[in-house]
Amino acid sequence: MIDYPAAHAVALVVQTGSFEAAAKALHVTPSAISQRVRGLEERLGTVLIERATPCRATIAGAALCRHMELVGLAERDLLAQFPDSARPARQVTVSIAVNSDSLATWFLPAICDHARDDGLLLDIAVDDEDHTADWLKAGRVVAAVTTLEKPVPGCDSVPLGALRYHATASPAFMARHFPEGVTSATLAHAPALTFNQKDQLQQDWLRAVFGQSFPIQTHWLPSTEGFVTAALAGLGWGMNPARLVAGHLDAGRLVELIPDAVFDRPLFWQINRRLAGHLAGMTEALRLYARGVLVG
């Protein structure tokens, strides 16, 4: 049998990033937390926490943390059938991976009301939409917004719609780099904006418009809002979510590189099947909100 107080200590160390912070949350000493964690590691025969700054879960530790989320949700649902006095004071944390553009445009309005009303705490990890499913596969989260339609093993996949992008730049940037029009030759020398090395959105747009991708010069800028600011300042051209640049396009502060050459990125909500029933309300809240703001 799993020592659940010790497992809870492991989860808190991972959530807070240190033994000291976990000890404060549980109103015990760091030594007590260390003893619980070490005892559980010895009992299970594996290391659960990487002692670093911040502390991180090992593969086995991540699996244990996800199990504790499941236990917490199941306990919450069970105790909801009893008088309020029997309900636990501790809220359940749900770990989710989401791409930065969704986080900046629609995800938070879609989920915040439900999380608040349902008494859930959110642990949101940010990664490229083509890679958030890797967090599910590794057991580091219980749900993710991803471009992967095929369900990750053990997960359900729910279509959300597509996030629409415009390839945009400032009028001054357009005049400087594309005086005779936007072509593959001129794009190869005009600086772009790229989120990080995982970001393939610019290349996907090039393939959609020109039938092929090709090397481009780029600034590296890991910020969705920073993309818009940099484009407005004339630093480079970027793939910006329609919801963030609609006003700038209407006002002429930004223009499309090629009119109406939008790019739609399909998104899916994948959730661990063991938790899907407990988080059905969250899934429905996301699905309904996404229906009103995403394409398709």
URNOR-V859755 format. One record per residue. RES is the residue in one letter. D_CENTER is the distance of its C-alpha to the mean C-alpha in Angstrom with 2 decimals. Layout:
res=RES d_center=D_CENTER
res=RES d_center=D_CENTER
This chain:
res=M d_center=33.19
res=I d_center=30.15
res=D d_center=30.90
res=Y d_center=28.34
res=P d_center=29.05
res=A d_center=28.47
res=A d_center=25.27
res=H d_center=24.07
res=A d_center=25.06
res=V d_center=22.99
res=A d_center=19.85
res=L d_center=20.68
res=V d_center=21.34
res=V d_center=17.91
res=Q d_center=16.26
res=T d_center=18.63
res=G d_center=19.07
res=S d_center=22.84
res=F d_center=25.82
res=E d_center=27.27
res=A d_center=24.44
res=A d_center=24.34
res=A d_center=28.12
res=K d_center=28.06
res=A d_center=25.73
res=L d_center=28.21
res=H d_center=31.28
res=V d_center=32.59
res=T d_center=33.34
res=P d_center=31.10
res=S d_center=33.86
res=A d_center=33.42
res=I d_center=29.71
res=S d_center=30.60
res=Q d_center=33.30
res=R d_center=31.11
res=V d_center=28.49
res=R d_center=31.24
res=G d_center=33.16
res=L d_center=30.34
res=E d_center=29.66
res=E d_center=33.39
res=R d_center=33.58
res=L d_center=30.77
res=G d_center=31.97
res=T d_center=28.74
res=V d_center=26.79
res=L d_center=23.79
res=I d_center=22.73
res=E d_center=22.83
res=R d_center=24.95
res=A d_center=23.35
res=T d_center=22.14
res=P d_center=19.71
res=C d_center=20.41
res=R d_center=18.05
res=A d_center=18.33
res=T d_center=20.14
res=I d_center=19.42
res=A d_center=21.88
res=G d_center=20.54
res=A d_center=17.00
res=A d_center=18.82
res=L d_center=20.85
res=C d_center=18.00
res=R d_center=16.55
res=H d_center=20.19
res=M d_center=20.58
res=E d_center=17.80
res=L d_center=19.74
res=V d_center=22.96
res=G d_center=21.86
res=L d_center=20.85
res=A d_center=24.08
res=E d_center=26.12
res=R d_center=24.81
res=D d_center=25.70
res=L d_center=29.03
res=L d_center=30.04
res=A d_center=29.26
res=Q d_center=32.48
res=F d_center=34.50
res=P d_center=35.70
res=D d_center=33.34
res=S d_center=35.07
res=A d_center=33.82
res=R d_center=30.11
res=P d_center=28.30
res=A d_center=27.34
res=R d_center=24.28
res=Q d_center=21.05
res=V d_center=18.61
res=T d_center=15.19
res=V d_center=12.44
res=S d_center=9.62
res=I d_center=6.30
res=A d_center=3.42
res=V d_center=1.49
res=N d_center=4.10
res=S d_center=6.29
res=D d_center=8.90
res=S d_center=7.66
res=L d_center=6.81
res=A d_center=10.27
res=T d_center=12.10
res=W d_center=11.78
res=F d_center=8.99
res=L d_center=10.58
res=P d_center=14.06
res=A d_center=13.37
res=I d_center=12.41
res=C d_center=14.26
res=D d_center=17.70
res=H d_center=17.18
res=A d_center=15.65
res=R d_center=18.53
res=D d_center=21.18
res=D d_center=20.27
res=G d_center=20.19
res=L d_center=16.79
res=L d_center=14.96
res=L d_center=11.17
res=D d_center=9.66
res=I d_center=6.02
res=A d_center=4.93
res=V d_center=3.84
res=D d_center=5.54
res=D d_center=7.68
res=E d_center=7.53
res=D d_center=10.63
res=H d_center=9.48
res=T d_center=6.51
res=A d_center=9.67
res=D d_center=11.29
res=W d_center=9.51
res=L d_center=11.10
res=K d_center=14.25
res=A d_center=14.61
res=G d_center=14.35
res=R d_center=11.86
res=V d_center=9.85
res=V d_center=11.55
res=A d_center=9.24
res=A d_center=6.47
res=V d_center=6.32
res=T d_center=8.30
res=T d_center=11.55
res=L d_center=13.41
res=E d_center=15.95
res=K d_center=17.94
res=P d_center=16.94
res=V d_center=15.95
res=P d_center=19.04
res=G d_center=19.17
res=C d_center=16.50
res=D d_center=17.01
res=S d_center=15.55
res=V d_center=15.69
res=P d_center=15.95
res=L d_center=14.43
res=G d_center=16.10
res=A d_center=15.54
res=L d_center=14.07
res=R d_center=17.23
res=Y d_center=17.78
res=H d_center=21.03
res=A d_center=22.37
res=T d_center=23.79
res=A d_center=26.02
res=S d_center=28.56
res=P d_center=32.13
res=A d_center=33.48
res=F d_center=31.16
res=M d_center=32.25
res=A d_center=35.88
res=R d_center=35.62
res=H d_center=33.89
res=F d_center=34.73
res=P d_center=38.23
res=E d_center=39.31
res=G d_center=36.13
res=V d_center=32.82
res=T d_center=33.59
res=S d_center=32.18
res=A d_center=34.68
res=T d_center=33.71
res=L d_center=29.94
res=A d_center=30.56
res=H d_center=31.81
res=A d_center=29.77
res=P d_center=26.92
res=A d_center=23.43
res=L d_center=20.12
res=T d_center=17.50
res=F d_center=14.09
res=N d_center=14.69
res=Q d_center=16.51
res=K d_center=13.86
res=D d_center=13.92
res=Q d_center=16.47
res=L d_center=16.26
res=Q d_center=19.55
res=Q d_center=21.28
res=D d_center=20.23
res=W d_center=21.76
res=L d_center=24.82
res=R d_center=25.37
res=A d_center=25.15
res=V d_center=27.60
res=F d_center=29.87
res=G d_center=29.67
res=Q d_center=28.60
res=S d_center=26.34
res=F d_center=28.04
res=P d_center=27.54
res=I d_center=26.70
res=Q d_center=26.87
res=T d_center=23.72
res=H d_center=22.42
res=W d_center=19.27
res=L d_center=17.16
res=P d_center=13.55
res=S d_center=13.15
res=T d_center=12.58
res=E d_center=15.35
res=G d_center=17.31
res=F d_center=17.60
res=V d_center=19.45
res=T d_center=21.57
res=A d_center=22.50
res=A d_center=23.43
res=L d_center=25.55
res=A d_center=27.23
res=G d_center=28.15
res=L d_center=26.39
res=G d_center=25.07
res=W d_center=23.87
res=G d_center=20.27
res=M d_center=18.16
res=N d_center=17.13
res=P d_center=15.59
res=A d_center=18.72
res=R d_center=17.81
res=L d_center=17.77
res=V d_center=20.96
res=A d_center=23.12
res=G d_center=25.24
res=H d_center=25.71
res=L d_center=26.80
res=D d_center=29.16
res=A d_center=30.64
res=G d_center=31.09
res=R d_center=29.16
res=L d_center=27.06
res=V d_center=28.29
res=E d_center=27.01
res=L d_center=28.11
res=I d_center=29.40
res=P d_center=29.91
res=D d_center=27.99
res=A d_center=26.32
res=V d_center=22.92
res=F d_center=20.16
res=D d_center=18.16
res=R d_center=14.98
res=P d_center=14.84
res=L d_center=11.71
res=F d_center=11.86
res=W d_center=10.72
res=Q d_center=11.63
res=I d_center=12.78
res=N d_center=15.16
res=R d_center=18.57
res=R d_center=20.11
res=L d_center=17.91
res=A d_center=17.80
res=G d_center=21.03
res=H d_center=20.14
res=L d_center=16.97
res=A d_center=18.72
res=G d_center=18.81
res=M d_center=15.07
res=T d_center=14.83
res=E d_center=17.78
res=A d_center=16.54
res=L d_center=13.45
res=R d_center=15.85
res=L d_center=18.52
res=Y d_center=16.65
res=A d_center=15.07
res=R d_center=18.66
res=G d_center=19.91
res=V d_center=17.63
res=L d_center=16.49
res=V d_center=19.19
res=G d_center=21.15
